[in-house]
């Protein structure tokens, strides 16, 4: 169980991405796994754990939450994720996400420490407005990166207006105040702007999210469970009990399906860890083989050197023996 201070991205939160709440659990999970663009602004989220349920995710907007840490494993389980907006959260440090495929990263207005070496290697655009780091440090590591500024005041103003309209049941997409404020945000001249403003796709994602929340607030109460819909008076005791047993089996089957999906996610994480360990073991074995080969080469050279020395010693002995023999012959010839 998660407390309010440890709230991940849950199915309940992701359910708000869809215009209708009348979905079976299987349909809901299937739709979540196919999501490509999510906007979870102002959802009181403190962790991004669970976002990997959206295995097809390309764009994720998580601004204005209480996120205090970034899960590397979750991001590595999202190979298609290109754009990540974490502006206005409570992130203190950036973990090593260099192996992710993120190209657009927004870390504006976080009390965060950034090590440029930990940034995604494919990074093309980044916003660090309100972050205590010099741009030149990032530019030195990523010469191709483009910086863009995030205006905190207008950003907060738009979010607040849309939230109030959503609670009131209005359509933020056509409201004059929202359109006017968004136009001001898009036309505002920002100091040292070095890139294009946010894309139309990201703005449309915000509008779709607000519309979805608005429709959910006006939707009917949740559909009763199967057991609550059974009218006991219409059945004999045995028949009623059979229906109850069937309904319980159905609910147990749903729980089993959820557990199977959870096991699948856990298996994916274990596979990533196993692959990392295999790569590390493979590197160690290559180093070990290299050392053993070098030792063999050195041993062979040593044997060769010993052979040369022995040969030199043998040659020297032969010369001395021949010289002694000649001296003996000379003595015999001249003194005997």
Buried (B, 14 or more C-beta within 10 A) or exposed (E): EEEEEEBBBBEEBBBBBBEEBEBEEEEBBEBBBEBEBBBBBBBEBBBBBBBBBBBBBBBBBBBBBBBBBBBBEBBBBBEEBBBBBBBBBEBEBBBEBBEBBBBBBBBBBBEBEBBBEBBBEBBBBBBBBBBEBEBEEBEEBBEEBBBBBBBBEBBBBBBEBBBEBBEEEBEBBEBEBBEEBBEEBEEEEBEEEEBEBBEEEBBEBBBBBBBBBBBBEEEEEEEEEBEEEBEEEEBEEEEBEEBBEEBEEEEEEEEEEBEEBEEEBEEBBEEEEEEEEEEEEEEEEEEEEEEEEEEEEEEEEEEEEEEEEEEEEEEEEEEEEEEEEEEEEEEEEEEE
